[in-house]
Amino acid sequence: MPNNSRNDLRIARHERLRKRITGTSERPRLAVYRSLKHITAQIIDDSTGQTLCSAGTLEKEIGVTGNAAGAKKIGAELAKRALAKGISKVVFDRGGFRYHGRIAGLAEGAREAGLEF
């Protein structure tokens, strides 16, 4: 039984979201995870269970931090990698986090770089 910590409540919200949101091969799922210092995103085809591409602040070659501006750059980098693999439409999975700040920044960066959702 969860102790209703902040993370337990987020996981419950994410489980509710995942009942409706699934990634297919035509429209894979863009899943976002935000920690206190970092933000990561990956594009997942749930029908095969494969991660098609990913980007995050832990990658040295991207060289950004986990703030709002860094999240926007992560979104743009992820969109660039997805478009290179022929993925242009995705379903956005905010992971139980509020669509605000770094999560919204990542989505905005991905949209500006050419992903549709």
Steps between C-alpha positions, in 0.01 A plus 500: 500500500644839404583746775374791286841656457534746218657237274231241582230750401687575176521129420126464561433790260732341243318166527168680436651672195643176363152345487423743217842564344684230306766529235456320170742459213318782314489732805753398766486638854727786609557420869655765726668454838606790719722469806624780721815553290432338163236445235485214252264411219465196280283398209353154557306260277280322755385234252855360485625640831798671334654838567549657158707801609575699813666816628582633844710737703727214610648480147832684489480580126178700545654698784197660665371512857157400625345846508219629274737618225682168510171312478410694187834401344442136598162513325660643187777238503248218547290632211810516279587138583139389444471675163826335393334163571183595309282574804297818464185438709503394865267477799620709797527321836579750775568221751260624768680835522311828457520649151698797628856628508755245381239253368330772295841628386601157371169466312537849353855429384392174336209671322719783373750247363230324298329231710120495485288426809 
